[in-house]
Amino acid sequence: MKHLVGDRAFYKTLISVAAPLVLQQLITTSVQLVDNVMVGRLGEQAIGSVAVVNQLYFIVILVTFGALGGAGIFTAQYYGSKDYDRLKETFRFKVIVGFLIATLSFILFTLFGRTFMSLFTDNPVTIQGGLNYLNIIKWSAFPWILSVAISNTFREIGITKPLLKISIFTILANTALNFILIFGLFGFPALGIIGAAIATLIARVLEFVLTLILLNTKGSIFNTKLLKMFVINKKLLSSIVIMAIPLTINELLWSSGQTAYLHAYSTRGDSALAAMNITGAISQLVFVMFGGIATAVAVMVGNTLGKNELEQAKDNAKKLIAFSVGVAIIAGMILFILSFFILGIYDVVDTTKQIAAFNIRVNALFIPFYSFNVALYFTLRAGGDTKSTMLIDSGYMWVVPVPIAMVLAYFTQLPVTLMFLIVQSMEIPKMLFGLSRYQKGYWIKNLAIGSYDEIA
């Protein structure tokens, strides 16, 4: 067991890298929970409307992370090898691709918003509420995605504390605006879920402005002039694209798979749809640790690989995986305890609360498996083994749990609680598949040296 435990310096580095992001996401999640409760005061149909739109937006979020993640792998390793010219080129790629994704999502939501909504519900009130929300929230993709391109680069080089301050300011503004615009305080009209959408849009713009200021003050190591935005070495561009394609496809398929789950659960009615939204909002209070794991792996494995310290990277990965599982067990206990009283903050019917309580306890039980798989995923990705991550993550999802969810939805009368339990239990065989790939060690390689030699 000693080889799975790091020394004091290891955990000091881990905490300094991961803690700011975990705290940032915990604050964000807490505020999102408050938003969720505020929307819940408008009724279950309002929760359903927002839940569907958020699920659609979730696809955009994960596709963005996938597309930018390919460049992020090189960012971490180029920073480790101190090749700052190439580091800037990876940032340019993120900005360009991020803007393209924002534009594409805006067009799709404008043209096919009603079609997307109808995949989850045939209730006209829920559909119209969702469209009203979507028509405003779709504009937030532009400031949000560009903020991600900047903030992800800061995280990949180990700078996280300023991002925490930006998040705290942004989410406090978002919360205040939600109270004012949803319920009509201080003379403003009560706009309901439209008010929630406007508040989110304003918050995203504020976040972008603050992130841009941070870029100009502390991001000189990767900042670039607009005139040089499209200056990217062709071979490096090719390497990033080759790396990014499997990640983007993976995130698109994975987020689509999550959307397929929600579709399957929604066949059990509006209460099930609302319960799934509540389950996700509360579970995120402990799932925030996953972002910390991802950042820690990028810095402590990716940067170390870039320095060509391959054995150290391997040792760090092993300890990070063990640490993530240990923390997940504690987080699962906390989530299980929360499930007995936190649902009292929602103004929904008892049936919805009962479904949500059961599903939250399922998540509490399986969170160590989720955490193990997340740590494995980002370890493989840090070394550029993106094809394996696609097979393990979205490939597995569409071959096993998604078909199971659809069969349960359309060919059985099982309640949504048992459907959720069966689908989530599929994380166990996925864990065994991922572990097998990790042990083969294909991810233990220095991409910075190989790609630099080719480019030079």
C-alpha positions as CSV (number, residue, x, y, z in Angstrom):
1,M,0.0,0.0,0.0
2,K,2.9,2.4,0.6
3,H,3.5,2.8,-3.1
4,L,0.0,4.3,-3.4
5,V,0.7,7.0,-0.8
6,G,2.7,10.1,-1.6
7,D,4.9,12.1,0.6
8,R,4.1,15.6,2.1
9,A,5.5,17.4,-1.0
10,F,3.2,15.3,-3.3
11,Y,0.0,16.2,-1.4
12,K,1.1,19.8,-1.0
13,T,1.4,20.1,-4.8
14,L,-1.9,18.2,-5.3
15,I,-3.8,20.5,-2.9
16,S,-2.3,23.7,-4.4
17,V,-3.3,22.6,-7.9
18,A,-6.7,20.9,-7.3
19,A,-8.1,22.7,-4.2
20,P,-8.8,26.1,-5.9
21,L,-10.7,24.4,-8.8
22,V,-12.6,22.2,-6.4
23,L,-13.5,25.2,-4.3
24,Q,-14.5,27.2,-7.4
25,Q,-16.7,24.4,-8.7
26,L,-18.2,23.8,-5.2
27,I,-19.2,27.4,-5.0
28,T,-20.5,27.3,-8.6
29,T,-22.5,24.1,-7.9
30,S,-23.9,25.5,-4.7
31,V,-25.2,28.6,-6.5
32,Q,-26.5,26.4,-9.3
33,L,-28.4,24.4,-6.6
34,V,-29.9,27.7,-5.4
35,D,-30.9,28.5,-9.0
36,N,-32.4,25.1,-9.3
37,V,-34.4,25.6,-6.2
38,M,-35.6,29.1,-7.3
39,V,-36.7,27.7,-10.7
40,G,-38.4,24.8,-8.7
41,R,-40.6,27.4,-7.0
42,L,-42.1,27.9,-10.4
43,G,-43.3,24.3,-10.7
44,E,-42.2,20.9,-12.0
45,Q,-42.8,22.0,-15.6
46,A,-40.4,24.9,-15.2
47,I,-37.8,22.5,-13.8
48,G,-38.4,20.2,-16.7
49,S,-38.0,23.0,-19.2
50,V,-34.7,24.2,-17.7
51,A,-33.5,20.6,-17.3
52,V,-33.9,19.8,-21.0
53,V,-32.2,23.0,-22.1
54,N,-29.3,22.4,-19.7
55,Q,-28.9,18.9,-21.1
56,L,-28.6,20.3,-24.6
57,Y,-26.2,22.9,-23.4
58,F,-24.3,20.1,-21.7
59,I,-23.5,18.6,-25.1
60,V,-22.0,21.9,-26.2
61,I,-19.9,22.1,-22.9
62,L,-18.4,18.7,-23.3
63,V,-17.7,19.0,-27.0
64,T,-15.9,22.2,-26.2
65,F,-13.8,20.5,-23.5
66,G,-13.0,17.7,-26.0
67,A,-12.0,20.0,-28.8
68,L,-9.9,22.2,-26.6
69,G,-8.6,19.2,-24.6
70,G,-6.5,18.0,-27.6
71,A,-4.6,21.3,-27.5
72,G,-4.6,21.2,-23.7
73,I,-2.5,18.0,-23.7
74,F,0.2,19.8,-25.7
75,T,-0.2,22.9,-23.5
76,A,0.7,21.0,-20.3
77,Q,3.6,19.3,-21.9
78,Y,5.0,22.3,-23.7
79,Y,4.8,24.2,-20.5
80,G,6.8,21.4,-18.8
81,S,9.4,21.5,-21.5
82,K,9.5,25.4,-21.5
83,D,8.6,25.7,-25.2
84,Y,6.6,28.9,-24.9
85,D,6.3,29.6,-28.6
86,R,4.5,26.3,-29.2
87,L,2.5,27.0,-26.0
88,K,1.1,30.2,-27.6
89,E,0.1,28.3,-30.7
90,T,-1.9,25.8,-28.7
91,F,-3.8,28.7,-27.1
92,R,-4.6,30.2,-30.6
93,F,-6.0,26.9,-31.6
94,K,-8.3,26.9,-28.6
95,V,-9.6,30.4,-29.3
96,I,-10.3,29.7,-33.0
97,V,-12.0,26.3,-32.4
98,G,-14.0,27.6,-29.4
99,F,-15.5,30.4,-31.5
100,L,-16.4,28.0,-34.2
101,I,-18.2,25.7,-31.7
102,A,-20.1,28.7,-30.2
103,T,-21.2,29.7,-33.6
104,L,-22.4,26.2,-34.6
105,S,-24.3,25.7,-31.4
106,F,-26.0,29.0,-31.8
107,I,-27.2,28.1,-35.3
108,L,-28.4,24.6,-34.3
109,F,-30.3,25.9,-31.3
110,T,-31.9,28.6,-33.4
111,L,-33.0,26.3,-36.2
112,F,-33.9,23.1,-34.3
113,G,-34.7,24.2,-30.7
114,R,-38.3,23.0,-30.8
115,T,-37.2,19.7,-32.3
116,F,-34.7,19.1,-29.6
117,M,-37.2,19.9,-26.9
118,S,-39.8,17.5,-28.3
119,L,-37.3,14.6,-27.9
120,F,-37.8,14.8,-24.1
121,T,-41.4,15.9,-23.6
122,D,-44.7,16.3,-25.4
123,N,-46.0,18.8,-22.9
124,P,-46.6,22.1,-24.8
125,V,-46.1,24.2,-21.7
126,T,-42.7,22.5,-20.9
127,I,-41.6,22.9,-24.5
128,Q,-42.5,26.6,-24.8
129,G,-40.9,27.3,-21.4
130,G,-37.7,25.6,-22.7
131,L,-37.8,27.6,-25.9
132,N,-38.1,30.9,-24.1
133,Y,-35.2,29.9,-21.9
134,L,-33.1,28.6,-24.9
135,N,-33.6,31.7,-27.1
136,I,-31.7,33.8,-24.5
137,I,-29.2,31.3,-23.1
138,K,-27.9,30.3,-26.5
139,W,-26.1,33.7,-26.7
140,S,-24.1,32.8,-23.6
141,A,-22.1,30.2,-25.6
142,F,-19.8,32.9,-27.0
143,P,-18.5,34.5,-23.8
144,W,-18.5,31.2,-22.0
145,I,-16.5,29.2,-24.5
146,L,-13.9,32.0,-25.0
147,S,-13.5,32.2,-21.2
148,V,-12.9,28.4,-21.1
149,A,-10.2,28.7,-23.7
150,I,-8.4,31.2,-21.5
151,S,-9.1,29.6,-18.1
152,N,-8.2,26.0,-19.2
153,T,-4.8,27.2,-20.4
154,F,-4.2,28.9,-17.0
155,R,-5.1,25.6,-15.3
156,E,-2.9,23.5,-17.6
157,I,0.1,25.5,-16.5
158,G,-0.8,25.3,-12.8
159,I,-2.4,28.8,-12.3
160,T,-5.8,28.4,-10.6
161,K,-6.2,30.9,-7.7
162,P,-7.1,33.9,-9.8
163,L,-9.8,31.8,-11.6
164,L,-11.4,31.1,-8.2
165,K,-11.8,34.8,-7.5
166,I,-13.4,35.4,-10.9
167,S,-15.8,32.5,-10.3
168,I,-16.8,33.8,-6.9
169,F,-17.6,37.2,-8.3
170,T,-19.4,35.8,-11.3
171,I,-21.6,33.4,-9.4
172,L,-22.5,35.9,-6.7
173,A,-23.6,38.3,-9.5
174,N,-25.5,35.4,-11.1
175,T,-27.3,34.6,-7.8
176,A,-28.3,38.1,-7.1
177,L,-29.6,38.6,-10.6
178,N,-31.5,35.4,-10.4
179,F,-33.3,36.6,-7.3
180,I,-34.1,39.9,-8.8
181,L,-35.2,38.8,-12.3
182,I,-37.0,35.5,-11.5
183,F,-39.1,36.9,-8.6
184,G,-39.2,40.6,-9.6
185,L,-37.4,42.3,-6.7
186,F,-36.5,46.0,-6.4
187,G,-39.1,47.1,-9.0
188,F,-38.0,44.7,-11.7
189,P,-40.8,42.5,-13.3
190,A,-41.0,38.9,-12.3
191,L,-39.7,37.1,-15.4
192,G,-39.6,33.5,-14.2
193,I,-37.3,31.2,-16.2
194,I,-36.7,34.0,-18.7
195,G,-35.2,36.0,-15.8
196,A,-33.0,33.0,-15.0
197,A,-31.7,33.0,-18.6
198,I,-31.0,36.7,-18.6
199,A,-29.1,36.4,-15.3
200,T,-27.0,33.6,-16.7
201,L,-26.2,35.5,-19.9
202,I,-25.1,38.6,-17.9
203,A,-23.0,36.5,-15.6
204,R,-21.2,34.8,-18.6
205,V,-20.4,38.2,-20.1
206,L,-19.0,39.4,-16.7
207,E,-16.9,36.2,-16.4
208,F,-15.5,36.8,-19.9
209,V,-14.5,40.4,-19.2
210,L,-12.8,39.5,-16.0
211,T,-11.0,36.5,-17.6
212,L,-9.8,38.8,-20.5
213,I,-8.4,41.2,-17.9
214,L,-6.6,38.3,-16.2
215,L,-5.2,37.2,-19.6
216,N,-3.8,40.6,-20.3
217,T,-2.2,40.9,-16.8
218,K,-1.0,37.4,-16.0
219,G,-1.1,35.4,-19.2
220,S,1.9,36.8,-21.1
221,I,3.4,33.4,-21.3
222,F,0.7,32.2,-23.7
223,N,-1.2,35.4,-24.7
224,T,-1.1,36.3,-28.4
225,K,-1.8,39.3,-30.6
226,L,-4.9,39.3,-32.8
227,L,-2.8,39.6,-35.9
228,K,-1.1,36.4,-35.0
229,M,-4.2,34.5,-34.1
230,F,-4.1,32.3,-37.2
231,V,-0.3,31.7,-37.1
232,I,0.0,28.0,-36.1
233,N,2.7,25.7,-37.4
234,K,1.1,23.3,-39.8
235,K,2.7,20.2,-38.3
236,L,1.7,21.2,-34.8
237,L,-1.8,22.0,-36.0
238,S,-2.0,18.6,-37.6
239,S,-0.7,17.0,-34.3
240,I,-3.3,18.9,-32.3
241,V,-6.2,18.0,-34.6
242,I,-5.2,14.3,-34.6
243,M,-5.2,14.4,-30.8
244,A,-8.4,16.5,-30.6
245,I,-10.6,14.5,-33.0
246,P,-10.9,11.4,-30.8
247,L,-11.5,13.6,-27.7
248,T,-14.1,15.7,-29.5
249,I,-15.9,12.6,-30.8
250,N,-15.7,11.1,-27.4
251,E,-17.2,14.1,-25.7
252,L,-19.9,14.4,-28.3
253,L,-20.9,10.7,-28.0
254,W,-20.6,10.8,-24.2
255,S,-22.8,13.9,-23.8
256,S,-25.2,12.5,-26.3
257,G,-25.3,9.3,-24.3
258,Q,-26.1,11.3,-21.2
259,T,-28.9,13.0,-23.2
260,A,-30.1,9.5,-24.3
261,Y,-30.3,8.5,-20.6
262,L,-32.4,11.6,-19.8
263,H,-34.7,10.7,-22.8
264,A,-35.1,7.2,-21.4
265,Y,-35.9,8.4,-17.9
266,S,-38.3,11.0,-19.3
267,T,-40.6,8.3,-20.6
268,R,-41.7,7.8,-17.0
269,G,-43.3,11.3,-16.9
270,D,-42.6,14.9,-15.7
271,S,-42.0,13.8,-12.1
272,A,-39.1,11.5,-13.3
273,L,-37.7,14.4,-15.5
274,A,-37.8,16.8,-12.6
275,A,-36.3,14.2,-10.2
276,M,-33.4,13.6,-12.6
277,N,-32.7,17.3,-12.7
278,I,-32.7,17.5,-8.9
279,T,-30.5,14.4,-8.6
280,G,-27.9,16.0,-10.8
281,A,-28.0,19.3,-9.0
282,I,-27.5,17.8,-5.6
283,S,-25.0,15.1,-6.7
284,Q,-22.8,17.8,-8.2
285,L,-22.1,19.0,-4.6
286,V,-19.7,16.1,-4.3
287,F,-19.0,15.5,-8.0
288,V,-17.0,18.7,-8.0
289,M,-14.0,16.6,-7.0
290,F,-13.8,15.3,-10.6
291,G,-12.6,18.7,-11.9
292,G,-9.8,18.7,-9.3
293,I,-8.7,15.3,-10.4
294,A,-8.6,16.3,-14.0
295,T,-6.5,19.4,-13.2
296,A,-4.2,17.5,-10.9
297,V,-3.5,14.9,-13.6
298,A,-2.9,17.5,-16.3
299,V,-0.3,19.2,-14.1
300,M,1.3,16.4,-12.1
301,V,1.2,13.8,-14.9
302,G,1.1,15.9,-18.1
303,N,3.8,18.5,-17.0
304,T,6.0,15.7,-15.7
305,L,5.7,13.7,-19.0
306,G,6.7,17.0,-20.8
307,K,9.8,17.1,-18.6
308,N,10.6,13.6,-19.8
309,E,10.4,12.3,-16.2
310,L,8.4,9.2,-17.2
311,E,8.8,7.2,-14.1
312,Q,7.8,10.1,-11.9
313,A,4.7,10.6,-14.1
314,K,3.8,7.0,-13.7
315,D,4.3,7.1,-9.9
316,N,2.2,10.3,-9.7
317,A,-0.6,8.8,-11.7
318,K,-0.8,5.8,-9.5
319,K,-1.0,7.9,-6.3
320,L,-3.5,10.3,-7.8
321,I,-5.8,7.4,-8.7
322,A,-5.6,6.0,-5.2
323,F,-6.2,9.4,-3.7
324,S,-9.2,10.1,-5.9
325,V,-10.9,6.8,-4.8
326,G,-10.2,7.5,-1.1
327,V,-11.7,11.0,-1.3
328,A,-14.7,9.6,-3.3
329,I,-15.5,7.1,-0.5
330,I,-15.8,10.0,1.9
331,A,-17.7,12.1,-0.6
332,G,-20.2,9.2,-1.1
333,M,-20.9,9.0,2.6
334,I,-21.6,12.8,2.7
335,L,-23.9,12.5,-0.3
336,F,-25.8,9.6,1.2
337,I,-26.4,11.5,4.4
338,L,-27.5,14.6,2.5
339,S,-30.2,12.6,0.7
340,F,-32.2,12.3,3.9
341,F,-32.9,16.0,4.4
342,I,-31.7,18.2,1.6
343,L,-34.7,17.6,-0.6
344,G,-36.8,19.6,1.8
345,I,-35.6,22.8,0.1
346,Y,-37.6,21.8,-3.0
347,D,-41.2,22.7,-3.5
348,V,-42.2,19.6,-5.5
349,V,-44.5,16.7,-4.9
350,D,-43.5,13.8,-2.7
351,T,-43.2,11.4,-5.7
352,T,-40.5,13.5,-7.2
353,K,-38.7,13.8,-3.9
354,Q,-38.8,10.0,-3.4
355,I,-37.3,9.3,-6.9
356,A,-34.6,11.9,-6.4
357,A,-33.7,10.6,-2.9
358,F,-33.2,7.0,-4.2
359,N,-31.2,8.1,-7.2
360,I,-28.9,10.3,-5.1
361,R,-28.2,7.3,-2.8
362,V,-27.3,5.3,-5.9
363,N,-24.8,8.0,-6.9
364,A,-23.4,8.0,-3.4
365,L,-22.8,4.2,-3.7
366,F,-21.1,4.4,-7.1
367,I,-19.1,7.5,-6.7
368,P,-15.8,5.6,-5.9
369,F,-16.2,3.8,-9.3
370,Y,-16.9,7.1,-11.1
371,S,-13.9,8.7,-9.5
372,F,-11.6,5.7,-10.4
373,N,-12.8,5.9,-14.0
374,V,-12.3,9.7,-14.2
375,A,-8.7,9.5,-12.9
376,L,-7.9,6.7,-15.4
377,Y,-9.4,8.7,-18.2
378,F,-7.4,11.8,-17.6
379,T,-4.2,9.8,-17.0
380,L,-4.5,8.1,-20.4
381,R,-5.4,11.5,-21.9
382,A,-2.4,13.2,-20.4
383,G,-0.1,10.9,-22.3
384,G,-2.0,11.3,-25.6
385,D,-3.7,7.9,-25.6
386,T,-6.9,9.5,-26.8
387,K,-8.1,6.6,-28.9
388,S,-8.3,4.4,-25.7
389,T,-10.1,7.1,-23.9
390,M,-12.7,7.2,-26.6
391,L,-13.2,3.4,-26.6
392,I,-13.4,3.3,-22.8
393,D,-15.6,6.2,-22.3
394,S,-18.2,6.9,-25.1
395,G,-17.5,3.7,-27.0
396,Y,-18.4,1.6,-24.0
397,M,-21.4,3.8,-23.2
398,W,-23.0,3.4,-26.6
399,V,-22.4,-0.3,-26.7
400,V,-23.5,-1.2,-23.2
401,P,-25.4,1.2,-20.9
402,V,-27.3,3.3,-23.5
403,P,-28.9,0.3,-25.2
404,I,-29.8,-1.1,-21.8
405,A,-31.4,2.2,-20.9
406,M,-33.5,2.2,-24.1
407,V,-34.6,-1.4,-23.7
408,L,-35.6,-0.7,-20.1
409,A,-37.5,2.4,-21.2
410,Y,-39.5,1.0,-24.1
411,F,-39.8,-2.8,-23.3
412,T,-40.3,-2.9,-19.6
413,Q,-42.5,-1.2,-17.0
414,L,-39.6,-0.8,-14.5
415,P,-39.8,2.4,-12.4
416,V,-37.2,5.1,-13.2
417,T,-35.4,4.4,-9.9
418,L,-34.5,0.8,-10.9
419,M,-33.7,1.9,-14.4
420,F,-31.2,4.4,-12.9
421,L,-29.7,1.8,-10.6
422,I,-29.1,-0.7,-13.5
423,V,-27.6,1.9,-15.8
424,Q,-25.2,3.3,-13.1
425,S,-24.0,-0.2,-12.2
426,M,-22.5,-0.4,-15.7
427,E,-19.6,1.7,-14.3
428,I,-18.1,-1.5,-12.8
429,P,-17.2,-3.4,-16.0
430,K,-16.1,-0.1,-17.5
431,M,-13.6,0.3,-14.7
432,L,-12.1,-3.1,-15.4
433,F,-11.7,-2.3,-19.1
434,G,-10.0,1.0,-18.3
435,L,-7.6,-0.5,-15.8
436,S,-6.5,-3.1,-18.4
437,R,-5.5,-0.3,-20.8
438,Y,-3.8,1.8,-18.1
439,Q,-1.6,-1.1,-17.1
440,K,-0.3,-1.6,-20.6
441,G,1.4,1.8,-20.3
442,Y,0.9,3.2,-23.8
443,W,0.2,6.6,-22.2
444,I,3.7,6.9,-20.7
445,K,5.3,9.1,-23.3
446,N,6.7,12.6,-23.9
447,L,4.7,14.3,-26.6
448,A,6.6,17.5,-26.4
449,I,9.9,15.9,-27.5
450,G,8.4,13.9,-30.4
451,S,6.2,16.7,-31.8
452,Y,9.0,19.3,-31.4
453,D,11.5,17.2,-33.3
454,E,8.9,16.8,-36.2
455,I,8.0,20.5,-36.2
456,A,11.6,21.7,-35.9
